[in-house]
Amino acid sequence: MSRRVLTMITGAVLLIALLVGGSQLPVPYAELGPGPTLDTLGVDQSGKEIIQVTGRTEDETKDQPKGHLNLTTVSVRDRLDLLAAMRGWLDPDHAVVPREEIFPPGQTQQETDEKNTRDFVTSQNSAELAALAYLGKTKVVVSSVASDSPSYRKLSARDVITAVRGTAVHDVNDLGKVLTATEPGSTVTVAYERAGRAGTTQVTTTKGTDESGATRAVLGVGVTLASTAPYKVKIALDDRIGGPSAGLMFALGILEKIGDEDLTGGRFIAGTGQIDVSGTVGPIGGIPLKLIAAKAKGATVFLVPAANCAEAMRRPPSGLQLVKVESLSGAVDALEALQAGRSVPAC
């Protein structure tokens, strides 16, 4: 064998070795893919109901729904090597993103997991209160009154606000509507309950802003929602699921469990979206992958937060109807329209 041929063979072997070795080097990327999709009306792996309602009488208990209301998730694969990253880039059903988008710099894996768990718990609490508020089973409770507030020494923490300007208040939407229609600086009558006793007080409102930044009158108090339902709702799901994006589907699942109406009509409905106690549905990440997961599971309808519609429409799975939602009440209206054969807001 000539020296030239030997040199070429040796060079080729070294090149292959470098390519193989280089392909196993870690890269600062993570791979996202379609994750588990779970029916909020069903049971977990241990056979326990995901949404549990206790304290209801037998005649209040509904039959097991025939349809599905599935939450959707995104799977995350970390610690990629170059070869795995390349495979992910070529796979249309996965996405490779900079690792810092999933794991913020300066934040450990444990800290990220803990934040996702906190967000998940918050989403459950918000979903429960949003659903109960939709059914009129909540009350507005004063959580704080600052010393420079116009309500100082007039309202106190733990007071329940029952009416403002003669308009009944059951949730934050009721309170917001009254204050939006009030001229800042005007004096209003606030009805409240304190330790079970009813009372009224006069509060001169000040100028503030709502969630959208619009000017409105404010009482100068912090408020929270509390349940007035005679039963308890518990969401029991293991810690494999994290983040806030299951809120909408939890809220709909609770309504299906405790409300009077059948929301699914026997359909397989999936969706996503974070939710606050007012019932407002917010955007989430990973919508294309969640659509893939839902379609693979058998969903025919997908509830999409309005702010995610443009992204969802870039490559929607065929046979999956995308319904645009902005609020819990809007989602309920859309599901009722589907059953009645009427048009629904589409992305």
C-alpha positions in Angstrom: 0.0 0.0 0.0 1.4 3.4 -1.0 2.2 6.1 1.5 -0.4 8.3 -0.2 -3.2 5.8 0.1 -2.2 5.1 3.7 -2.3 8.8 4.5 -5.7 9.1 2.9 -7.1 6.2 4.9 -5.6 7.5 8.1 -7.1 10.9 7.4 -10.5 9.5 6.7 -10.4 7.4 9.9 -9.5 10.5 11.9 -12.2 12.6 10.2 -14.8 9.9 11.0 -13.6 9.7 14.6 -13.9 13.5 14.9 -17.4 13.5 13.5 -18.5 10.7 15.8 -16.9 12.3 18.8 -18.2 15.7 17.9 -21.7 14.5 17.4 -21.7 13.3 21.0 -20.7 16.7 22.4 -23.4 18.5 24.4 -25.0 21.5 22.8 -26.9 24.4 24.5 -30.3 23.4 23.1 -33.4 21.5 24.3 -35.9 19.6 22.3 -39.6 20.1 22.6 -42.2 17.6 21.5 -45.9 16.7 21.9 -46.4 15.8 25.6 -49.1 13.8 27.5 -52.7 14.9 27.0 -55.0 14.0 30.0 -58.8 14.1 30.2 -59.7 16.4 33.1 -63.0 14.5 33.4 -61.2 11.2 33.7 -58.8 9.5 36.1 -55.1 9.5 36.6 -52.7 6.5 36.4 -53.7 5.4 39.9 -57.4 5.4 39.0 -58.3 8.5 41.0 -60.5 11.2 39.5 -58.4 14.1 38.4 -61.2 16.6 39.4 -62.8 15.5 42.7 -65.9 17.0 44.1 -66.9 16.2 47.7 -69.8 17.3 49.9 -72.5 17.1 47.2 -75.8 15.3 47.8 -76.6 12.2 45.7 -79.2 14.1 43.6 -76.7 16.8 42.8 -74.1 14.4 41.5 -74.0 14.2 37.6 -73.4 11.0 35.6 -70.0 10.4 34.2 -69.6 12.6 31.0 -69.3 10.8 27.7 -67.0 13.3 26.1 -63.5 14.5 26.8 -62.0 17.8 28.0 -58.3 17.2 27.6 -55.5 19.4 28.8 -52.4 19.3 26.6 -48.7 19.5 27.4 -45.2 19.8 25.9 -42.4 17.3 26.6 -38.9 18.6 27.2 -35.7 16.7 26.4 -32.6 18.3 27.8 -28.9 17.7 27.6 -28.8 17.2 23.8 -25.8 16.2 21.9 -25.2 17.6 18.4 -26.6 14.5 16.7 -29.8 14.6 18.7 -30.2 18.3 18.1 -29.8 17.7 14.3 -32.4 15.0 14.4 -34.8 17.3 16.2 -34.2 20.1 13.7 -35.2 17.8 10.9 -38.3 16.4 12.7 -41.4 18.6 11.9 -43.2 17.3 15.0 -40.5 18.6 17.3 -38.7 21.9 18.0 -35.2 22.5 19.1 -34.8 25.8 21.0 -32.0 27.4 23.0 -31.8 25.8 26.4 -32.1 29.2 28.1 -35.7 29.5 26.8 -36.7 26.6 29.0 -34.1 26.9 31.8 -33.4 30.6 32.5 -29.7 31.5 33.0 -28.7 31.5 36.7 -31.6 29.3 37.6 -31.0 25.7 38.6 -33.1 22.7 37.4 -34.6 22.5 40.8 -35.6 26.1 40.9 -37.2 25.8 37.4 -39.1 22.7 38.5 -40.3 24.5 41.7 -41.5 27.5 39.7 -43.4 25.2 37.3 -45.0 23.5 40.3 -46.0 26.8 41.8 -47.5 28.0 38.5 -49.4 24.7 38.2 -50.9 25.0 41.7 -51.8 28.7 41.0 -53.5 27.6 37.8 -55.6 25.0 39.7 -56.7 27.6 42.3 -57.5 30.2 39.6 -59.4 27.6 37.6 -61.5 26.6 40.6 -62.4 30.2 41.5 -63.1 31.1 37.8 -65.5 28.2 37.5 -67.2 28.9 40.8 -67.5 32.6 39.9 -69.1 31.6 36.5 -71.7 29.7 38.6 -72.2 32.6 41.0 -70.7 30.7 43.9 -68.0 33.2 45.0 -67.6 36.2 47.2 -65.2 39.2 47.1 -63.1 39.5 50.3 -61.0 42.4 51.2 -57.4 41.2 51.6 -55.7 44.5 52.5 -56.3 48.2 53.1 -53.4 50.6 53.0 -53.2 53.5 55.5 -53.4 56.1 52.6 -56.4 54.4 51.1 -59.8 56.1 50.9 -61.2 53.0 52.5 -58.9 53.1 55.5 -60.8 52.6 58.7 -64.0 52.1 56.6 -63.2 48.6 55.3 -61.0 46.0 56.9 -59.2 42.9 55.8 -61.6 39.9 55.7 -64.7 42.1 55.1 -66.9 40.7 52.3 -68.0 43.3 49.8 -71.6 42.5 48.9 -72.6 45.5 46.8 -71.3 48.8 45.5 -73.7 51.6 44.5 -76.5 49.2 45.1 -75.2 46.7 42.6 -74.6 43.2 43.9 -71.0 42.0 43.8 -70.2 38.3 43.7 -66.8 38.3 41.8 -64.1 40.6 40.6 -65.9 41.1 37.2 -68.9 42.5 39.1 -66.7 44.8 41.1 -64.8 45.9 38.0 -67.9 46.7 36.1 -69.3 48.9 38.8 -66.1 50.8 39.3 -65.5 51.3 35.6 -68.9 53.0 35.4 -68.0 55.2 38.4 -66.4 58.6 38.0 -63.1 58.7 40.0 -63.5 61.0 42.9 -67.2 60.3 43.5 -68.5 58.9 46.7 -70.1 55.5 46.6 -72.0 53.4 49.1 -70.3 50.0 49.8 -72.2 47.2 51.5 -70.2 44.6 53.3 -70.3 41.8 55.8 -68.0 41.8 58.8 -67.9 38.7 61.0 -71.3 37.8 59.7 -72.9 41.2 60.3 -74.0 43.4 57.5 -73.0 47.1 57.3 -72.5 50.0 54.9 -70.0 52.7 54.5 -69.3 55.7 52.2 -66.0 55.7 50.3 -64.7 58.5 48.1 -63.1 56.8 45.2 -59.7 57.7 43.7 -58.4 57.3 40.1 -56.8 54.0 39.2 -56.5 51.6 36.3 -57.9 48.2 35.3 -56.0 45.3 33.9 -55.9 46.8 30.4 -54.6 50.1 31.7 -57.9 52.0 31.3 -58.7 54.6 33.9 -61.4 53.9 36.4 -62.5 54.6 40.0 -60.9 52.4 42.7 -61.8 51.8 46.4 -58.1 51.5 47.3 -58.4 47.9 48.7 -56.9 44.6 47.7 -59.4 41.9 47.1 -59.5 38.1 46.7 -62.1 35.6 45.7 -63.5 33.0 48.1 -65.9 30.1 47.4 -69.4 30.1 48.7 -70.2 26.6 47.4 -71.4 24.0 49.9 -69.0 21.5 48.5 -65.2 21.2 47.9 -63.3 20.9 44.6 -59.9 19.3 44.5 -57.7 18.8 41.5 -55.5 15.7 42.1 -52.7 15.3 39.5 -49.2 14.2 40.1 -46.2 16.6 39.6 -45.3 15.4 36.1 -47.4 18.3 34.9 -46.2 21.8 35.5 -46.8 25.4 34.5 -50.0 27.5 34.2 -51.3 26.4 30.8 -53.9 23.8 32.0 -56.0 26.4 33.7 -58.7 26.7 31.0 -59.3 23.0 30.7 -59.4 22.6 34.5 -62.0 25.3 34.7 -64.1 23.7 32.0 -63.7 20.3 33.7 -64.9 21.7 37.0 -68.0 23.3 35.3 -68.7 20.0 33.6 -68.5 18.2 37.0 -70.6 20.7 39.0 -72.7 22.7 36.5 -76.0 21.7 35.1 -75.0 21.6 31.4 -73.2 19.0 29.3 -70.4 21.0 27.7 -68.9 18.3 25.5 -71.9 16.8 23.8 -69.9 13.6 23.6 -67.1 15.2 21.6 -63.4 14.8 22.2 -62.3 18.4 23.0 -58.8 19.4 23.9 -57.3 22.8 24.6 -54.9 24.9 26.5 -54.6 28.4 28.1 -53.8 29.9 31.4 -56.7 31.5 33.3 -57.1 34.1 36.0 -59.9 34.3 38.6 -61.8 36.7 36.4 -62.0 34.0 33.7 -59.7 35.7 31.3 -57.8 33.2 29.1 -54.1 34.0 28.4 -51.6 32.8 25.9 -49.2 29.9 26.4 -46.2 28.4 24.7 -45.8 25.3 22.5 -49.2 25.5 20.8 -48.1 23.7 17.6 -46.9 20.7 19.6 -50.0 20.6 21.7 -52.1 20.5 18.5 -50.2 17.5 17.4 -50.6 15.8 20.7 -54.3 16.4 20.8 -54.9 15.2 17.2 -52.9 12.0 17.9 -55.0 11.3 21.0 -58.2 11.6 19.0 -59.4 15.2 19.6 -61.6 16.8 17.0 -61.9 20.2 18.6 -59.1 22.4 20.1 -59.7 25.5 22.2 -57.0 28.0 21.4 -56.2 31.2 23.4 -56.9 34.1 21.1 -53.4 35.4 21.3 -52.1 32.0 20.1 -54.3 31.8 17.0 -51.8 33.1 14.5 -49.2 30.6 15.6 -51.7 27.8 15.7 -52.8 28.5 12.1 -49.3 28.2 10.6 -49.6 24.4 10.4 -52.8 23.1 11.9 -53.4 19.4 11.9 -56.1 18.3 9.4 -59.4 17.4 10.9 -58.9 19.4 14.1 -61.3 22.3 14.4 -59.6 25.3 16.1 -61.8 27.5 18.3 -60.7 30.9 19.5 -61.4 31.7 23.1 -60.7 34.8 25.2 -62.5 33.9 28.4 -64.1 31.0 30.3 -67.6 32.3 29.4 -66.6 32.6 25.8 -65.3 29.0 25.8 -68.6 27.8 27.3 -70.6 29.7 24.7 -68.5 28.2 21.9 -69.0 24.6 23.2 -72.8 25.3 23.4 -72.8 26.6 19.9 -70.9 23.5 18.6 -73.7 21.3 20.1 -76.4 23.4 18.5 -74.7 23.4 15.1 -74.1 27.2 15.2 -70.9 28.9 14.1 -68.1 29.4 16.6 -65.2 31.9 16.8 -62.4 30.4 14.6 -58.7 31.1 14.5 
